[in-house]
């Protein structure tokens, strides 16, 4: 997808030029007021940016140089907002049928969508009798049954409490695995981004500070608003096996991690997040440490974090296609260990957050 928009407000300007993948989930992350939802509204055609351009899979939806603008109702997209916005006077079934009827869908994919989102038992219920998570699942199903070529999700979990958010996240992961259409996912929640996204766009004051694959982008040192106050990386791992002492071994290019037992069979995919503050550095491995996950690495770059007295260290783990890692250490430790680009060290990972 190619998107170029500039939209001026009295106290804010959105100015982006993006080329995004046409598969998987692209997360747009940034602080409140940074322009995330404005970008989504431009993509949806709810806002018309002078000079804007939008094309998806070779089809142009907006090209102001030719004075062309496809209105929202003619764009083959589905939209899910913070609030489910179901019709209160219609049952779940009727809500879904309404979406299908508008798109000329005579039932294609209906049963599969019920199964995918776990809503078959809700069909005859009224929206007022649903939990927040159930309403959002119905709203997602309704959007997808319109057979869109692009799904837009504007902070779909923001109105849910933690329990309901944890309830719906596995369904979003299933969508990630099953959908063949691209998803533009707006969020200010680092855990959602780390768990769901394939591609990451960081929005800062109306501009795209970064855009790239999630794993690579999170490992950068030059970003003003990386997800969360504590930087960290995401690793794609595979369950290699379960140990007799209750640990699970996860493997990835460049090494392996031991984590608390994970009830997934060997060969399963597991995504992990490692916070920079949970990584310490040493010049050599020591056998008298309680830390199990100790990986050899090379220092790639160092960035101070003023005025905290800390530094962020970017590390390259050993091995072909090995990922980058981040460590947050004090400037005093950096100086004492002479941490600088090219230095061979070991990374000691104190905690691993399993996602999903």
N, C-alpha and C positions, 0 to 999 in steps of 0.2 A: 504494500500500500504506500502510495506517495501522497503526502499531505503538506501543504504550505498555506499557512494562515497568518495574517496580521490583522489584529482587531484592536482599535484604540478606544479606551474609556477615559474619563477625566482623570482617574488616579491609577490607571493600570493599562498595560499594553501586552497583549498576547502576540508573540512573534516567534513562530516555529517553522522549521523546514525539516521534515522527517521522512525517512524511508523505512518502513516497518515490514517485518515478515508477514506473509499471508497464510501462515499456519501457526498453531499454538497460541499461547496467551502472552500478550504484551501488557505489562503492568506500567501504568503511568503513576509515578510516586512523587510527592512533594508536600510541603507544609500547606496548611489552610490558606487559601487566598493566592496560591501560586499560579493558578490558571488551569488546573487539571480538568475541572468540569467544563470550563469554557472551551477547552480543546475538544472534549467529547461532544459538546453541543454544536461545534463547527462541523465535526465529522458527521453528525446526525442531520445537519442541515437546519437545525433549530436556530442557529446564528449564521448570518451571512457575512463573511469576511471580505471586504473589498480587495480585489486582487488575489483572492484565494484560489487554490487548486487542490483537487482531491480525485484520485483514481485508485481503483481496486481491481486487480486481476485484468488489467487492460481496458476496463470500462471507466470512463470519466463521469464523475458525479458533479464536479464543479470545475469550471475553467473561466474565470472572469476576464481573461484576455480575449475570449470569444463571446463574452457576455452570456455564458451558459451556466445554469444553476438548476440542478435536479431537486425539486422540493422533497421534504422529508417523506411524505406519504408514497413517493415513487421510488425511494431508495430501498433496496432489498436488505433491510437490516432489522435486527431485534434490539430492543432497549430494556434494560432492567435498572430501575432506580433504587434509592435507599428504601423507599416505601413501596410495597408490592403493588399498590393501586389496583387491586382487584375490584370488580364490580360487586358491591355489597349485596345487591338484590339477586345475584346469580349464584348458583352452586359452583363448585370447583369444575365440574364437568362442563357447565354452560360457559364459564369463563374461558376454558380451553377451546371449546367449540367456536366461541366468538372470534378468537385469534385465528383459528384455522379458516373460518368462513371468509374473513377479510382477505386472506392470502390465497383463496381458492383451493385450499387443501381439503380434500374430501376424506381425510383420515390417515393419510400416509404418515407412518412413523408414530402414530398415537400410542399404541401399546408399548412400543420400545421406549418412548419417552416416559411413560408411567413407570416402567420398570427401572429405567436409568435413574430417575429422581425419587423413586420410592413413594409415589403419591396415589397409587391405585386405590388404597383404602380411604382416600379423602374425597373421592369423586362426588359423592352425594352431599357433602357437608357444605355449610355456608362459610364464607371467609371469616366471619366474626368468631367462628368456633375453632379457628386454627391458631397455632402458635406462630410467633414471628418467623421462625425458621421454616415452618410448613408453608406459610404464605409466600415466602421468597422462592421456595422450590416450585410452587405453582406458577409464580410469575415468570420464572426462568423457563419452565415448560411451555407456557403460553407464548413467550417470545420465540422459542425455538420451533414451535409448531407452525409459525408463519414462514418457515423454510428460508431463513435469512442467509445472506452470503457473508454477513458480518454481525457479530454480537457485541453490543456495547453494554458494559456493566459499570454503573456509577456508584461506587461505594456500597455495593449490595449488602454488606454485612454491618454497616456502620450503625444501624438502628437496633441491632441485636445485642443482648447481653452475652457474656462469655459462654454460658451453657449452650445457648442457641447457635452461637457462632461455631462452636466445636461440633455441633450437630450437623451443620450444613457444609462445613469444609470438606468432609469426605465425598460428598456429592459433587462439589465443584472439582475435586480431583478426578472423579469418574468422568465428568464432562471433558476435562483436559485430555484424558486418554481416548475418549470416544469421538469427540467432535472433529470434523474435517475442515471446519470454517475457522477463520481467525477470530480472536476475542480481544477487545480492547478493555482492560480492567483498570478502573480508576480506584486508587486506594491511598490512604495515609497510614495504613497499618503494616509495619515491617514484617510481622509474622505471616500475613496473607501473601505479601509479595514474595517472601522467601519460599513459601510452600507451593505457590501456584505458578509463578511466572517462568516463562522461557526467555523472554526479552524484557529489558527494563529501560524505561525512559524516565529520567530525573528532571522534573520541572522546577525551576527556580526563578521566581519573579517574572513569570510569563515566558521564559525562554527554556529551551531544552539544554540543560547543563551537560547531559550525557545521554547516549542512546546506544545500546548494544546488548549482546547476550548477557543474561543475568549473572552467570558465574564470573565472567570476565569483568563486567562492570562493577560488581560489588567489591572486587579486589583492587580497584583503582584507589590511588591516594589523593587525587586532586578534586574530589567531588564535594560540593558544599552541603548537600543534603542527602547523603546516603541513608538508606532506610534504618531508622533507629538512632538513638544517641550513642550506642556502642557499635562501631563498625564491625563487620564480620563477613565471612564468605559462606557460600553454599557449595557443598560437595555432592556430586551424584555418585552413590555407592551401590554395591551389590552385596546381598547377604551371602557370605562365604560358608558359614556354618555356625553351629551353636556349641559352646564349650561346656564341659562337665561341671564347671564351677558357677554356671549361671550367666555367663557372658555370651554375647553374640559378636562374631567377627565380621566386620564390613570391609570389603576391599574396593579400591579405586586405583586408577593409574597413579603410581607413585607411592603406594603404601597400603596400610590397613589400619583400622581403628577397632578397639574393643569397647563395646557399650553394654549397658544392662540388657538382659535377654529380650529379644524382639520376637514376637510370635508371628514370624513370617518364614516361609520355607526358603532354603538355599536357592539362590538364583533370583530372588525378589529384588526389586529396585527400592532403595531407600534414599531419600534426600535428607541431608544433615546440614545444620548451620553451626558454624564455629565462630564465636565472638572473639574479637581481637583481645579483649581483656582476659579471656580464658586460655591464652597462649603465652607461655613464658619461654625465654631463650637461655641456652647454655652453650658453652664452647665445646662440651663433650657430653656424651651420655653417661649417666651414673646409675649403677645397679641398686643403689640404696634409696631410691625414690618410690613413693607410693603411686606416682603417675605412670599409668600403663602405656599411654600413647605418646611415644617419643619418635620423632621422624627427622631424618637428616634433611637439611635444606641449605639453600644459598640465599644470602641477602641480595635482593634486587634493588630496592630503593628505601630511603628513610625520609619521613616527613615530620617535622616538629608539630606539636599541637599547642600553640601558645594560647593563653598564658598558663596552661595546666602543669607545665613541667614534665610533660609526657611526649613521647614520639610514637608514630605509627610506622611499623616496619613491614615492608612487603617481602615475602619469601617465596622462592620457587622450590617446591619439593623435588626430590630426585626421581628420575625415571622418565621414560617417553610419555609425552602428553600429560605429565603430572600437573596438577592445578597449582594456583597461587594460594597463599595463606597470608593472613594479616596478624600481627602481634602488636599489642599496645604495651609499651614499657616506659619506665621513667627515663628522663634524659640522663640522670645520674648513672643508671644501669647501662644505658647505651654507651656512655663514655667509658665506664669501667670495663666493659667487654669489647670496646672498640668495634661496635656494630657499624658497619659501613658496607656499601655495595661491593659484592664479590666475596664477602666474608662467609666461610663455611661454618655453620652452627647446627645445633639440633633444636627443634621446636618441641616443646612439652605441652601437650594439649590437656588441660585440666578438666574440661567439660565439653560434651558434644550434645547439642540439642537436636533430637530426632524430629523430623517434620512429617507428620502423617503416619 
